[in-house]
Every structure is written in structure tokens, then in C-alpha cells.
Amino acid sequence: MVEKPNECIRVLIVDDHDMVRLGLRTYMLTEDTIESIGEVVNGQEAVRWIENEEQDRQPDVILMDLMMPMMDGVEATRRIMQVKPDVKIIMLTSFLEDEKVVQAIEAGAHTYVLKTVSSDELMKAIRSAASGMPVMKPDVSQALSRGLRQRISQVPDDLTAREKEVLLLIAEGKTNKDIAEELHISIKTVKTHVSNLLLKLELEDRTQLAIYAHRKGWA
């Protein structure tokens, strides 16, 4: 066994399949800068680990399976981010569904990696995550883009394409000036779009517009 240095990256493995956990643990034994500090079998146990373990048993990176009993990876990620927002979560899964990718990233996952990657690519993803540099392969990036476009398409049909863009930018906290610069339109035009949105959605102000978009899952 390779003796691990004190500054190595600490990783928590979260997966309900024994063979997957064994494989990941075996990969890490060959790495002198990455250490598996523990394994749990579902999201609920992962949340419990983060809430209860001492600081020296806290991970720098979590390898999180997506589909698990008791609590899935998305919900576990969301809860862990509320408790330990500095931990980097890599969603490691066999599923490349557009909506799942969007949900994972929205929940706070640092990146999304398919289980078909090589061990070298996974170790690189762990190192990159630990350093705050997410690595996302082209197929995952494309799924994320498709998922976000699908979210936009679900905005009510009576809104124009430009109104949908303005609504999502409002939900991101952009000011009228920010929106005007990003869409290359005048502030007066932005104000017109905001007024139309308020009228069509029967809301009173831009704060309600932002809340509306988030509740609908469009932002």
C-alpha cells in the first residue's frame, strides 16, 4: 500500500454498489495524493457523515452516485451544500439524462462524470475538483446545455423568446442595465419586457418574477 502524505486529497465514496466502491477504493490506493477516507451506501448516510464526523474525517471531494435508495445523489448534494458548501461533489453516474445533469449542477455538484471514464480521467477530475477547477467532458456539457434549453422552452407559450430570456436573467439577479448589455438592447426596451412579463404572469414586481421562475424550475 502507498503511504499517503498528510496533504493528500480526502475523498468520500457514496455508492450503493459494492463493486463500484471496491473499484474506486482500489484506484485510490495507487495514488499518492488521493485518499479514500470512507464509504457509504446512500445519500442519507452521506449527509449524516458530513453532519457528524470530526473535521479530520471530512472530505475535500465526494464521489456521489446519482441513483441510490433512501436518498438520491441530487437531494444529498443539495443538503450537503447547506452544511458544508466548500466540499466539492463529483456526480459519478451511468446516466446521461439532460434533466439529471441540470438538477445535479443546480443542487451544487461541482461536475458530472460518467462511470465509463478511465481511472486516470477520474483521478484527474478529483484533483481538478479539489483545486476548484471543474472538468466536464463535451457530452456532459452538451447534455447540460440541452437541459437548460428545455427549461426555457417550458416557460409559458404566450411569452416571446426575448421575454423568456429577460425572465431568466431577472431570476439570475441581473439589473435592467445588466440585461440590456447582455442582450444588446436598450434599458427602455428591457423595462418594456419587464412590464409585459408582469402583466402576462399577473405579478407585481421583478422580485416576484424571480421567485416565480425559480419555483417553476426554469432558473
Rosetta blueprint (number, residue, H / E / L):
1 M L
2 V L
3 E L
4 K L
5 P L
6 N L
7 E L
8 C L
9 I E
10 R E
11 V E
12 L E
13 I E
14 V E
15 D L
16 D L
17 H L
18 D H
19 M H
20 V H
21 R H
22 L H
23 G H
24 L H
25 R H
26 T H
27 Y H
28 M H
29 L H
30 T L
31 E L
32 D L
33 T L
34 I E
35 E E
36 S E
37 I E
38 G E
39 E E
40 V E
41 V L
42 N L
43 G H
44 Q H
45 E H
46 A H
47 V H
48 R H
49 W H
50 I H
51 E H
52 N H
53 E L
54 E L
55 Q H
56 D H
57 R H
58 Q L
59 P L
60 D L
61 V E
62 I E
63 L E
64 M E
65 D L
66 L L
67 M L
68 M L
69 P L
70 M L
71 M L
72 D L
73 G H
74 V H
75 E H
76 A H
77 T H
78 R H
79 R H
80 I H
81 M H
82 Q H
83 V H
84 K L
85 P L
86 D L
87 V L
88 K E
89 I E
90 I E
91 M E
92 L E
93 T E
94 S L
95 F L
96 L L
97 E L
98 D H
99 E H
100 K H
101 V H
102 V H
103 Q H
104 A H
105 I H
106 E H
107 A H
108 G L
109 A L
110 H L
111 T E
112 Y E
113 V E
114 L E
115 K L
116 T L
117 V L
118 S L
119 S H
120 D H
121 E H
122 L H
123 M H
124 K H
125 A H
126 I H
127 R H
128 S H
129 A H
130 A H
131 S L
132 G L
133 M L
134 P L
135 V L
136 M L
137 K L
138 P H
139 D H
140 V H
141 S H
142 Q H
143 A H
144 L H
145 S H
146 R H
147 G H
148 L H
149 R H
150 Q H
151 R H
152 I H
153 S H
154 Q L
155 V L
156 P L
157 D L
158 D L
159 L L
160 T L
161 A H
162 R H
163 E H
164 K H
165 E H
166 V H
167 L H
168 L H
169 L H
170 I H
171 A H
172 E L
173 G L
174 K L
175 T L
176 N H
177 K H
178 D H
179 I H
180 A H
181 E H
182 E H
183 L H
184 H L
185 I L
186 S L
187 I H
188 K H
189 T H
190 V H
191 K H
192 T H
193 H H
194 V H
195 S H
196 N H
197 L H
198 L H
199 L H
200 K H
201 L H
202 E L
203 L L
204 E L
205 D L
206 R H
207 T H
208 Q H
209 L H
210 A H
211 I H
212 Y H
213 A H
214 H H
215 R H
216 K L
217 G L
218 W L
219 A L
